[in-house]
Amino acid sequence: MKTVHLLPFAGCALLVQGVQAKEPVKKPNIVIILADDLGFGDISAYGRNGIETPNIDRIADEGLRFCNGYASSSTSTPSRYSLLTGRYPWREGAQVLPGDAPLIIREELPTLPKMLKEAGYVTGAVGKWHLGLGKGQVDWNREIVPGAREVGFDYSFITAATNDRVPTVFVENGRVANLDPNDPIEVSYRKNFPGEPTGKENPELLKIKPSHGHNQSITNGIPRIGFMRGGKSALWVDEDMADTFLSKATGFVKEHRDEPFFLYYALHEPHVPRVPHPRFAGKSPLGPRGDVVLEADWCVGEFLNTLDSLGLSENTIVIFTSDNGPILDDGYVDEAIERLGDHKPAGPFRSGKYSSYDGGTHVAFLVRWTGHIKPGKSEALVCQMDFCASFATMLGKENETRDGENVLDALLGRSKQGRKELLLDACGNNVLLRQGDWICIPPMVNEGYWVPPMESGRMKSSQLFQVKKDIGQKNNVAEKYPKRVQAMEKRIKEIRY
């Protein structure tokens, strides 16, 4: 019987399908492309239902398409925290952060980029951040410390938080990009600055109107969360954001093509506000949300083309996934609900972002390593939280993460087995358990933000679903299997405490 092993790269050859390679394999480059609020059903590789994503599909066609891939949380900050630290987000109390929040990842924690730096990689982060910056009250006019560098990134070009929050500027290597020192930035999440217009008081200045919240400081004709003044030369233009991030991501790859690199490329699409470049505006029947999904797909295609042109595709692991499930109306009037038609953003899963149901965390999860991963489909249970532990194993490094598991064989298609169980984080400090084909949602306090018509999934009584038979979680069988509910709720407490 053939054995399949992946030995540490330092001084060792890679064994593929039980046959030793003639030459030692170089450390593969690693790229994680993380979409923002993209649903399982928004990717046509998972079933065509109103939108086509041929470039993202290319990763699926040339690699592994996971059917049981998870973000750790149904919201952004917690899932990103877990991806980079290999820790459950509730260990740190990670919740969605305001734009002026301090860095939520403690500097002493092991992280994925730190581990890869120790293994000889140059590391870069481009795109959405939303993990906080600095300590206490940030002075945006000086070097912002701690930040992405202290998390382990050699290079960073990031947003401070999200594209719907101030400050609406890019931060490059710890400093606000293109800032005029004679026009300093001021930020407040408590009160407005005298004389500054807001979406609430000056609707005549808006090109996109809020549906709820999102009515404070205005940038580029779009009202945001939070108040800001100054920094005019540094303000981003939403229509150009995708191109800007793509340029920085491909620039990082070109600069470091001759050394092992890790790139965390965090797209901002299809998070609100959805403002596509004119090349994509009106190109989807689904409205602006569909337009920015097409824009994201184009960015992925251009990035893959860059790898091809540099001869890097065969030595680069490319992962595509999303930080959480989809949301339609998340604060702006953009016809996302009205123009949905037959499209199902979460695919077969129930609800989406903010929810305890599977649509909140069950996301697209694609892994490609040309020439090393056999294309196909995998049912293995995997989570973004496991990247650090898995790649540490691949590189012969110690796994120092608390909750991440080594699922390397599953990620590379060498095993059909991934995790046996996984705690998932919903809004409001609530957690649930997936164990094999079962999902148990314990009684939950009805706290935590969500937006109707999305279902929060938080009920006063236990819920149990056998998702292999009931993928849409329509049939709560908790009363039928009380012993299983009791055992799974006990296991939740064991893991959590």
Phi and psi in degrees as a GROMACS rama.xvg file:
@    title "Ramachandran Plot"
@    xaxis  label "Phi"
@    yaxis  label "Psi"
@TYPE xy
-72.5551  142.06  LYS-2
-109.575  148.25  THR-3
-120.648  120.115  VAL-4
-130.931  149.714  HIS-5
-120.577  108.083  LEU-6
-87.5538  156.196  LEU-7
-53.7377  144.702  PRO-8
-75.3442  -23.8528  PHE-9
-65.5541  102.634  ALA-10
74.9115  10.2348  GLY-11
-122.66  154.909  CYS-12
-92.5281  154.958  ALA-13
-86.3405  132.633  LEU-14
-97.588  121.839  LEU-15
-119.044  120.885  VAL-16
52.8982  38.204  GLN-17
78.7908  4.13006  GLY-18
-115.74  127.936  VAL-19
-74.939  130.776  GLN-20
-66.1518  151.715  ALA-21
-70.8561  -34.4621  LYS-22
-118.948  143.629  GLU-23
-57.3054  135.374  PRO-24
-82.1648  134.173  VAL-25
-64.0943  154.814  LYS-26
-57.6372  126.2  LYS-27
-72.9284  141.693  PRO-28
-64.8124  152.928  ASN-29
-129.481  125.715  ILE-30
-126.177  125.313  VAL-31
-110.862  115.635  ILE-32
-100.22  113.915  ILE-33
-112.378  112.144  LEU-34
-78.2287  169.236  ALA-35
-123.561  110.445  ASP-36
68.6114  27.9367  ASP-37
-90.9702  130.28  LEU-38
-86.539  157.263  GLY-39
-52.3104  -41.7358  PHE-40
-81.9383  -4.14346  GLY-41
-78.7796  -9.56343  ASP-42
-102.151  121.898  ILE-43
-67.749  -18.6254  SER-44
-64.0296  -21.907  ALA-45
-96.2786  7.73196  TYR-46
129.405  117.52  GLY-47
-76.4004  120.797  ARG-48
-145.769  45.8542  ASN-49
119.479  -6.1387  GLY-50
-148.004  145.634  ILE-51
-116.127  132.494  GLU-52
-126.848  70.8633  THR-53
-62.4538  -30.4671  PRO-54
-78.0588  -40.4212  ASN-55
-66.4555  -38.511  ILE-56
-58.8258  -30.4399  ASP-57
-59.9025  -38.1476  ARG-58
-63.6477  -41.0675  ILE-59
-65.3877  -43.7942  ALA-60
-67.103  -31.0584  ASP-61
-100.485  3.61265  GLU-62
-146.3  -148.088  GLY-63
-102.918  132.658  LEU-64
-105.685  108.394  ARG-65
-84.7268  131.893  PHE-66
-94.0929  -11.3736  CYS-67
-130.398  51.8777  ASN-68
-98.6682  137.575  GLY-69
-129.124  142.722  TYR-70
-79.4418  158.729  ALA-71
-80.7855  -14.5015  SER-72
-145.871  157.686  SER-73
-89.7872  11.3185  SER-74
-136.973  166.123  THR-75
-69.3886  -61.7007  SER-76
-54.6317  -48.2598  THR-77
-61.8459  -41.2159  PRO-78
-69.0847  -37.584  SER-79
-68.0058  -38.666  ARG-80
-56.5251  -47.8429  TYR-81
-67.7092  -40.1849  SER-82
-57.6611  -42.7576  LEU-83
-84.817  -23.1097  LEU-84
-109.92  -17.6365  THR-85
67.6838  27.8112  GLY-86
-125.164  145.868  ARG-87
-61.8203  138.365  TYR-88
-66.9334  -28.9238  PRO-89
-71.27  -13.134  TRP-90
-65.2449  -26.6292  ARG-91
-108.709  3.07278  GLU-92
65.6153  30.0454  GLY-93
-67.7362  122.51  ALA-94
-133.992  171.628  GLN-95
-57.6886  126.577  VAL-96
-96.8987  147.427  LEU-97
-69.8787  169.113  PRO-98
-70.5291  -16.9152  GLY-99
-108.47  19.1438  ASP-100
-72.6756  149.165  ALA-101
-71.5333  163.385  PRO-102
-56.5772  126.778  LEU-103
-87.8302  -19.4547  ILE-104
-86.8535  114.656  ILE-105
-63.2493  138.663  ARG-106
-61.3577  -26.87  GLU-107
-83.5444  -8.41905  GLU-108
-72.0971  142.582  LEU-109
-68.3519  144.744  PRO-110
-137.464  166.175  THR-111
-60.0719  -50.6586  LEU-112
-64.5922  -33.5952  PRO-113
-63.5899  -43.6898  LYS-114
-62.3043  -41.7761  MET-115
-70.7885  -33.9249  LEU-116
-60.7952  -43.6291  LYS-117
-63.7116  -26.5655  GLU-118
-87.2921  4.04869  ALA-119
100.891  13.3995  GLY-120
-93.6166  148.804  TYR-121
-92.8712  139.132  VAL-122
-121.795  140.729  THR-123
-141.166  146.767  GLY-124
-126.949  125.887  ALA-125
-132.263  130.087  VAL-126
116.553  -149.335  GLY-127
-66.3792  140.353  LYS-128
-110.024  -76.2326  TRP-129
58.6465  35.9  HIS-130
-120.975  11.7503  LEU-131
83.5703  158.058  GLY-132
-144.33  143.723  LEU-133
74.1951  -170.17  GLY-134
-128.141  134.34  LYS-135
63.0177  -140.611  GLY-136
-80.0845  119.11  GLN-137
-81.073  135.256  VAL-138
-95.3359  104.791  ASP-139
-73.1258  -3.19909  TRP-140
-99.8387  1.612  ASN-141
-125.647  -178.332  ARG-142
-64.4736  132.874  GLU-143
-98.5936  112.456  ILE-144
-135.94  135.287  VAL-145
-81.6233  163.875  PRO-146
-156.542  -146.152  GLY-147
-61.4728  -33.0807  ALA-148
-61.6833  -42.7077  ARG-149
-71.155  -20.3731  GLU-150
-78.7835  -22.0992  VAL-151
129.652  8.43039  GLY-152
-96.7375  126.551  PHE-153
-69.1327  -36.2939  ASP-154
-131.58  143.588  TYR-155
-148.685  139.198  SER-156
-138.175  102.597  PHE-157
-138.799  162.958  ILE-158
-86.2386  153.964  THR-159
-66.1465  -39.4657  ALA-160
-140.77  -104.251  ALA-161
-123.281  170.673  THR-162
-77.1469  -2.70646  ASN-163
-104.428  7.64977  ASP-164
-124.678  148.89  ARG-165
-80.9978  155.673  VAL-166
-78.6264  138.052  PRO-167
-89.8206  63.2806  THR-168
-138.877  160.325  VAL-169
-93.379  146.666  PHE-170
-117.929  116.715  VAL-171
-112.027  117.775  GLU-172
50.444  42.7953  ASN-173
89.2707  -0.770684  GLY-174
-129.799  144.153  ARG-175
-62.317  126.192  VAL-176
-72.7909  137.631  ALA-177
63.5685  26.8177  ASN-178
-80.1396  131.759  LEU-179
-87.3963  116.56  ASP-180
-61.3016  -18.5707  PRO-181
-84.9624  -2.48368  ASN-182
-132.814  70.9953  ASP-183
-66.1648  155.762  PRO-184
-91.9601  138.707  ILE-185
-126.784  137.979  GLU-186
-132.666  138.807  VAL-187
-146.165  140.303  SER-188
-108.983  16.9561  TYR-189
-113.935  -47.786  ARG-190
-149.063  157.276  LYS-191
-76.4483  160.673  ASN-192
-89.8259  142.268  PHE-193
-54.4172  131.629  PRO-194
83.6156  -5.7889  GLY-195
-86.3409  130.167  GLU-196
-69.7656  154.797  PRO-197
-132.458  162.033  THR-198
-64.0405  -31.2234  GLY-199
-71.1818  -42.7381  LYS-200
-93.4399  -17.3224  GLU-201
-132.192  61.1953  ASN-202
-63.0178  -20.6073  PRO-203
-66.9363  -15.3359  GLU-204
-90.4003  -1.44273  LEU-205
-96.4542  139.308  LEU-206
-101.776  -15.6495  LYS-207
-131.901  131.429  ILE-208
-101.478  147.632  LYS-209
-76.8234  147.178  PRO-210
-97.0285  -32.253  SER-211
-159.006  139.554  HIS-212
60.1542  -152.048  GLY-213
49.2064  45.0905  HIS-214
-129.109  28.8815  ASN-215
-105.673  -129.844  GLN-216
-58.399  148.546  SER-217
-108.828  128.579  ILE-218
-130.143  130.06  THR-219
59.0891  32.6883  ASN-220
75.8062  14.2604  GLY-221
-123.972  124.615  ILE-222
-76.7598  145.246  PRO-223
-122.86  -178.592  ARG-224
-94.1004  126.936  ILE-225
99.5933  167.467  GLY-226
-117.823  144.279  PHE-227
-154.534  147.579  MET-228
-145.322  158.878  ARG-229
83.6912  -176.488  GLY-230
66.5658  31.5783  GLY-231
-58.1987  -38.814  LYS-232
-71.0429  -16.6178  SER-233
-97.4759  -9.07193  ALA-234
-64.7944  139.14  LEU-235
-81.2999  161.484  TRP-236
-109.577  116.493  VAL-237
-56.8392  -39.5408  ASP-238
-61.6607  -24.6202  GLU-239
-99.5628  -1.61513  ASP-240
-61.358  -43.7351  MET-241
-62.1703  -43.6105  ALA-242
-64.1438  -38.7641  ASP-243
-63.7466  -48.2996  THR-244
-63.4432  -41.1962  PHE-245
-61.3074  -43.1229  LEU-246
-62.187  -41.3069  SER-247
-69.0483  -37.8445  LYS-248
-68.1559  -47.3654  ALA-249
-69.1307  -31.8223  THR-250
-64.1856  -39.6898  GLY-251
-62.2543  -43.6292  PHE-252
-64.139  -43.6603  VAL-253
-64.2007  -39.5358  LYS-254
-67.921  -31.4257  GLU-255
-115.617  26.193  HIS-256
-61.9446  -24.2143  ARG-257
-97.7435  11.5327  ASP-258
-142.569  156.089  GLU-259
-62.0214  132.959  PRO-260
-132.951  152.351  PHE-261
-121.631  125.93  PHE-262
-122.749  124.551  LEU-263
-100.084  100.776  TYR-264
-105.976  99.8471  TYR-265
-102.106  101.012  ALA-266
-65.2215  155.921  LEU-267
-98.5841  -9.43421  HIS-268
-87.7356  149.642  GLU-269
-97.0119  39.9764  PRO-270
-62.264  151.284  HIS-271
-77.2315  153.786  VAL-272
-73.9312  140.157  PRO-273
-92.2421  99.8181  ARG-274
-128.58  86.3253  VAL-275
-71.8665  157.439  PRO-276
-61.3413  150.396  HIS-277
-53.2616  -24.0756  PRO-278
-62.1525  -25.8569  ARG-279
-113.018  -11.4939  PHE-280
-62.2723  126.625  ALA-281
79.5452  7.7007  GLY-282
-84.736  -12.4993  LYS-283
-116.537  141.13  SER-284
-68.9305  -9.80283  PRO-285
-87.9304  1.53255  LEU-286
86.1417  -163.291  GLY-287
-55.8533  -35.275  PRO-288
-63.4816  -43.8377  ARG-289
-65.3804  -37.542  GLY-290
-59.8733  -43.5538  ASP-291
-75.8174  -24.0603  VAL-292
-65.3032  -41.8738  VAL-293
-63.6336  -37.5737  LEU-294
-63.5476  -44.2655  GLU-295
-61.7776  -42.2629  ALA-296
-61.8459  -40.5474  ASP-297
-62.571  -42.3057  TRP-298
-59.2547  -42.6593  CYS-299
-61.8096  -42.7506  VAL-300
-61.9907  -43.8125  GLY-301
-64.484  -37.4783  GLU-302
-66.0108  -45.0523  PHE-303
-62.0667  -38.0014  LEU-304
-63.1046  -35.4169  ASN-305
-63.9417  -44.4427  THR-306
-58.7391  -42.5216  LEU-307
-61.4679  -47.4317  ASP-308
-65.3087  -26.8303  SER-309
-92.5705  0.213074  LEU-310
69.5593  30.8323  GLY-311
-105.877  -5.49762  LEU-312
-61.531  -39.4679  SER-313
-75.5633  -12.5254  GLU-314
-120.467  30.8208  ASN-315
-134.39  122.115  THR-316
-82.3432  121.111  ILE-317
-113.454  123.833  VAL-318
-115.375  130.979  ILE-319
-120.346  130.095  PHE-320
-158.418  -173.682  THR-321
-132.559  154.426  SER-322
-74.3638  -23.2355  ASP-323
-170.735  -176.792  ASN-324
-76.1368  -177.877  GLY-325
-83.8173  160.143  PRO-326
-142.651  145.616  ILE-327
-98.1332  -79.4145  LEU-328
-85.2062  105.844  ASP-329
-121.779  29.6397  ASP-330
129.291  -7.1129  GLY-331
-133.219  150.867  TYR-332
-82.4709  104.295  VAL-333
-141.984  17.3284  ASP-334
62.9835  23.2707  GLU-335
-61.9393  -36.7259  ALA-336
-79.7414  -45.9983  ILE-337
-62.6309  -31.9819  GLU-338
-104.247  15.8779  ARG-339
-67.0329  -38.0586  LEU-340
61.0917  -133.181  GLY-341
-90.8676  1.26044  ASP-342
-68.7227  137.776  HIS-343
-119.744  95.3116  LYS-344
-57.2934  -36.2045  PRO-345
-88.7121  5.40166  ALA-346
64.713  -130.849  GLY-347
-83.3941  -2.11426  PRO-348
-89.7306  159.913  PHE-349
-88.1953  133.863  ARG-350
64.8576  -148.034  SER-351
-173.674  -142.783  GLY-352
-49.5967  143.648  LYS-353
76.8799  -11.0555  TYR-354
-92.8663  155.803  SER-355
-83.6115  -14.7077  SER-356
-74.9006  167.735  TYR-357
-63.2984  -26.9013  ASP-358
-62.8786  -15.7037  GLY-359
-77.2789  -30.9078  GLY-360
-127.06  -16.9612  THR-361
-82.1918  106.528  HIS-362
-124.848  167.944  VAL-363
-59.3591  140.067  ALA-364
-152.212  101.487  PHE-365
-123.018  137.79  LEU-366
-133.379  125.063  VAL-367
-126.295  131.903  ARG-368
-141.893  95.4916  TRP-369
-56.4974  127.658  THR-370
86.5878  -8.38648  GLY-371
-123.061  -32.5945  HIS-372
-106.414  124.201  ILE-373
-74.2473  125.053  LYS-374
-58.5073  145.147  PRO-375
163.65  -161.258  GLY-376
-121.567  144.417  LYS-377
-129.39  137.849  SER-378
-97.9076  2.91524  GLU-379
-62.274  142.728  ALA-380
-82.7997  115.325  LEU-381
-134.218  157.57  VAL-382
-139.752  147.772  CYS-383
-58.9066  -26.4952  GLN-384
-62.7459  -17.5728  MET-385
-92.0988  -0.304954  ASP-386
-60.5932  -44.8862  PHE-387
-63.8263  -48.2744  CYS-388
-62.5123  -39.2886  ALA-389
-69.9293  -45.6559  SER-390
-73.9341  -27.699  PHE-391
-61.1248  -43.6886  ALA-392
-61.5031  -44.0662  THR-393
-58.7156  -35.6871  MET-394
-98.8863  6.84938  LEU-395
72.2223  25.4438  GLY-396
-102.964  158.147  LYS-397
-76.6655  137.533  GLU-398
-81.7707  112.992  ASN-399
-103.497  2.48642  GLU-400
-77.8317  152.371  THR-401
-81.2097  -40.2446  ARG-402
-116.756  -14.2198  ASP-403
-69.1097  145.188  GLY-404
-118.184  151.5  GLU-405
-78.2788  104.528  ASN-406
-117.907  32.4478  VAL-407
-57.1089  -44.8198  LEU-408
-61.3916  -35.8045  ASP-409
-69.8915  -43.4852  ALA-410
-61.3059  -32.8292  LEU-411
-95.8337  6.73577  LEU-412
75.9106  17.4784  GLY-413
-90.5847  -12.0525  ARG-414
-144.587  147.069  SER-415
-86.7244  -5.04356  LYS-416
-101.831  132.996  GLN-417
-117.626  -128.77  GLY-418
-71.8854  154.987  ARG-419
-91.3969  -28.4475  LYS-420
-154.425  159.427  GLU-421
-156.896  125.968  LEU-422
-81.2847  140.739  LEU-423
-123.829  143.895  LEU-424
-104.72  127.97  ASP-425
-112.318  179.295  ALA-426
-63.3713  151.921  CYS-427
75.4323  34.1609  GLY-428
63.8109  30.7301  ASN-429
-103.838  142.328  ASN-430
-133.049  155.775  VAL-431
-138.136  171.941  LEU-432
-127.728  127.488  LEU-433
-101.791  128.114  ARG-434
-136.615  106.102  GLN-435
62.217  -124.262  GLY-436
-96.5049  10.8846  ASP-437
-109.279  142.48  TRP-438
-124.703  125.337  ILE-439
-114.259  121.756  CYS-440
-108.751  107.072  ILE-441
-70.8674  168.868  PRO-442
-54.8985  135.488  PRO-443
-130.036  144.677  MET-444
-70.8471  141.827  VAL-445
-83.6167  54.7863  ASN-446
-110.682  167.942  GLU-447
99.6081  143.331  GLY-448
-75.7338  140.682  TYR-449
-156.945  164.446  TRP-450
-121.299  112.959  VAL-451
-57.745  146.491  PRO-452
-85.3181  9.44163  PRO-453
-62.2463  145.961  MET-454
-95.1453  133.064  GLU-455
-69.9691  -32.4  SER-456
79.4888  2.43517  GLY-457
-97.9128  115.461  ARG-458
-126.824  163.241  MET-459
-78.512  -15.6358  LYS-460
-114.851  161.842  SER-461
-68.006  149.313  SER-462
-127.503  139.272  GLN-463
-137.341  130.976  LEU-464
-133.387  136.788  PHE-465
-98.2182  94.1331  GLN-466
-73.3705  -17.6887  VAL-467
-67.2367  -34.0008  LYS-468
-93.8811  -25.8092  LYS-469
-132.022  69.527  ASP-470
-63.9931  -26.9063  ILE-471
-89.1875  4.85086  GLY-472
51.2196  51.025  GLN-473
-94.0933  -20.1451  LYS-474
-118.642  99.7157  ASN-475
-77.7048  113.921  ASN-476
-106.675  25.0835  VAL-477
-60.0735  -40.2188  ALA-478
-70.5729  -26.0577  GLU-479
-76.8057  -31.4344  LYS-480
-125.691  65.9647  TYR-481
-64.596  -33.4843  PRO-482
-68.0223  -38.2307  LYS-483
-65.4917  -41.3385  ARG-484
-60.3245  -46.1486  VAL-485
-61.1541  -43.553  GLN-486
-66.642  -40.6761  ALA-487
-72.2369  -36.8396  MET-488
-69.4533  -32.6412  GLU-489
-65.2907  -41.0346  LYS-490
-65.4829  -36.8254  ARG-491
-57.4425  -45.0117  ILE-492
-66.0759  -37.2408  LYS-493
-63.4496  -44.2796  GLU-494
-70.8113  -41.445  ILE-495
-73.7713  -36.7668  ARG-496
